[in-house]
Each structure stands twice: as C-alpha cells, then as structure tokens.
Amino acid sequence: MSIDLLFELQHEVRRLFIAGSGMAAGDLRLQKMLPQLQKLGESAPVFNRMAQAVSQVLEAETSGSASRLLELGTILNSVLYTQGKTETKEELVPVEGTGVKLSTSIPYRKLHPLIEALTQKGQGRMEQIRQGYDDGLFHDFRVIPAAVSALEDSYVEIPDFLHRKVLPELGIEALPALLQQFKLDGGKGDARRLELIHDLLALSALDLLLQAAKQGSTEVRSTAIELLGDYPEQEDFILEQADDKKKEIRRAALFALSRLGTEQAIARLYKALGSKDQDLAIEPIQLCKANDLTLSVIGHAESVLERIVQRTNVEDSAQQLLADIRSLQGKRVPEVVDFLEKLLSTTSFIVPETEAVQDAAADLLLQLDLPEADRFAVTLHEVYNRKFIAYSFRAAIKILPPEDVYERFCHDLKDKKQPAAKDLLRGLYEVTPTLLYQADEPNEVASAKLTTWDSRWVHLFVKLDEEELVCRFAQDPDPKVTAYLVKKCEELHNFNRNKTANMLLILFSQNYPDAPRLLMDILEKGGAKQFYYLDRVQLTLLSLLPKSYAERLQLFAEGLSYQGMKNQLLEIAETIAAKPEQNERSDNEEKGQGLWGWIKSKMS
C-alpha cells in the first residue's frame, strides 16, 4: 500500500517538474495525497518528513517553489531507491556459458536501429535489416537474440531473409539463442529455428527432431518429420507419419520419403500418386532422384493412356494422367521423352476431354530442354490442325537457323484471325522481351536471352499491323518500318498508351528527324488531363527532346490540370533548355551500340 502511494507521488512530482514548479502551489492531486502520507508518518518518521515536504511545496511562494519541489523529489527518490528488490519468483538455475566468440566493438548507437527493426513493427524495416547485413552488424552477439526472435515476424520477407541468409552465415554463434528460444508448441518461427538447429548440430540434433516430430505443434512436427528424411534409420517412423490424420503431416512425410529414395519410400510415393493424397505427392515425386520411381510413374501413365484410348472413364483417366505428367517435371531422361512422343503421337488421345493433359505434355517437352525433345516438338507444327504450333515454334527458335524458322512459320500468319495464327502471335509475344525489360536487364543477361531473328519478321508485322511486335523486332533503320511507325503515331493522340511510347522510342533510336515534332503533337492533342504520372519510357522520351523544344514543352506543362505533372514537366523543360547544341557525330556513335544498347543507355 505504502509503496504504491510513493510511486503515485513520484508520478505527480514528475508531472510538476515538466509543467513547472510554479504550478505546484495548491495542487489538488498533492493535497489529496497529503492526509495519507501524514497517517503513514505516525508509524514511520520518513513518511512524516515526506508529508512535511509536500506541505511546503503546496504552500510555497512562486519564488521558492522550485527549491521546495526539488527537495521533495530528492527525498522521494532516496526512499524509493531503498525499496528495490533483488529476488525473483522464478526458479534459480545455473548460468550456462556459450563459447560465443563474436565481438562487441560496434557502438550500440549503430546497432540500435537494426535491433529496433528486428523487434518493432512498421515500414522500412526490411531495408534497415538489409543495410545492417551489408554493414556486418549481425556479427555482434547483442544482435543475435533479436535476429532469432524475428524468425516469427509477421512480415514474411524478414524471417525468410534471416532464415536463408543471415543466421546460416553466423553459424554456431547463433546456436545458443536458437536453442533458448525454440518451443515445441510454437509456430512457423519455431519451425525455422528447428531447421537451423538441425543444420548446425547435424546428427546431434536427432533426439530433438524425434521429440519435435512426436510432441510438437503441427508446424514444428511437419518440419521435424521432413528433416528426418536425412536419417535412413528413421524410415519406419516416417512411413507411419505418411498415414497421419493431418494433411500437413502426411505431406511432410512424403517429402521425407522423397529424400530417402529407398525401395519402401518409392513404393509409398507411388501409392500416394493414385490416392487421395495425389496433389500432395506430386512435388515430392518431382524432387525424388530415384530413377526407379520415374520409370514406375511412366509405366502407370502408359496404362492410363491405354484406358483413354479404349474410352474407359476418360475424364477420370485424364485427371490421373495429368498428375502423372506433372510428377515427371524435372526428370530429364530419355524415357520421359519417349513417353511424351508416344503420348502426343497417339491420335485417339487428342480429344476434348484431354485438353489440359495435352498442354501439360507439350509444355513438359519444352521444359526438358533436350535436343531430342525439341526436335520432336518441331514436328508437331502442322499436325492436329496446328494445335501445337506455339510449342513447335518455341522449340524451333532453339534449334533451327533464323531463316528456317521464318520460312517454316511465316505462312501461318496470313490470316491472324485464325486460331493457329493467334497461338503463334501469342507465342511471339511470350518469347520476345519488351523495351522496358531489356533496359532493366544486366547486359550479360540480356545478351544471353536475346534470340537472333530473321529480318523479314518485322516487315511481316508491319503488314499485319502489330505495332508492339514491330517495335520489338525493329533493329536497324528501315524506311518501310519508319514510315509505318510515323503513320501510326500521326493517328494517335494518347501519350499514355504503352504502344505509343514504344513506337516513339524506336523512331528516336533510328534518329528520325521529325520524332520530336511527333512527340509534342501527340502530347498536345491529348489535352491537359491525359495522364497522372510518367513511366520510365515516357520520361526517357521527354528527355530526348532537343533544346529547341524546351519552350514548347514548357507551354504545354503550364496548361496541365495536375500540379504534380506540371512541376515534373517544367523540370524536364528546364533540363532540356540547358542542353548543349546536339552533336550529330556523338549521336551516331551511340547508334553503334545497337537498338538495345541505345535504349539501355538512355533509360539508365
């Protein structure tokens, strides 16, 4: 009772320190406490002295209130310091050493923002954590407990980064904190801790894994069971878990069995593929390296194909065959290629009920990335009324010369309203990069992904009126391509369309002399409310305007409805006005970089 009164008095004294001692005289809250202090003073002189100090504060003149209030605060703090307790209600245990060798040479003021990002909520934490990692701040043992605790952060990117990148690099130094914070009945964070503990302790962690697999929460059990796939002697236990009532546990057991790859494990995975756990079994089978399992799945798929050919329960059979094919992803072996060739060469398999299976099989054929698979995919070009033309085209550009690809497929685009033409056009869009993508990719990555195309494609796309493909395939200056792009731009009055910006960018890259005029005409035709923001392509285009267009751009900007856009365009106009006179020679030298190099240099 008395200690509570003292803390309450301390709170009021702090309030008066902040408000000013001049407010203390006659303070109602202190008056309310005074009788209680006087009563306590009857049995303890120190309370009587404190009551006198409170009376003096209440009665003090303004000139002396500060000293009286300070005297009361000093007496109060002196008493409170004598009331501290050193004992604890918790059970006392010996302190265990950790053998941690990390230093503490980093000033705490540098660590504090990182620790706060790991322990608090709010925006910008991920950037702070990445910066702390780059600066080596995690190699201070004062940070480790916070990093381990953040494994259960609700912002998924943070625990994933700590789990996959930071803590594994700290190694054994993180083990004491991981063991201390790990809870059997915990959630996702404790599952991550268990995985890290297993990676650090290896065989020594087996007892903990078994305990977690039997007694842990569902998430902890799942992780423990999956990790037991590294211990062949635990095969019987894992097989038992594969029949657990909980779906998450069965899934973890199947992943563990895929890591074991033993005869019993293969048999159980194969059984799951044809059971209620079919969806759970597909990914573990994909990851299993046992060739016997691959051959078993192919054998099963062939028997299902036979049922489809005989028109026996076609819809259910197609569903099973789809699961079989998905299970074969990543199996780059000749037997898979042979099966897919057989499947796609079976006329009675190409029926409406197997539409999804057909696409999955053709897609897997390309995913295998094997010469024999690509050669067969090319032969699918004209069969089944050109049903697989898009897959055939993607295979052809990998293994055939550019001129052969054009000669083989250009005729299929005579009428772009036909299904085959639509599929082929869709495929062309998928395999060619956008201007923005190329500008964002590093040079070496971009070069590796670029396909060499026959120069006739761009003229075909001009004929088909496919503006975006014309932009993607345009390389060297070409009068026909330039005339087409100019005509399309003259018809437009919307700068906010991606196609418009891309066409203008190509014209600028080809040094078309009227490109600046076209750009300004489109801007002015669009009116004052045509856009709310500018993307990178649009900003690049505006920055390419020559010095002579600065005043015209400024006049346009002054008439815009949105203040943000107005300010942005006025800044660009000022930048353009400050340009030196155009140097034709240096501009031509830039063209030597090629289209993608030129675009990258302008958008960087």
Disulfide bonds with the S-S distance in Angstrom:
none
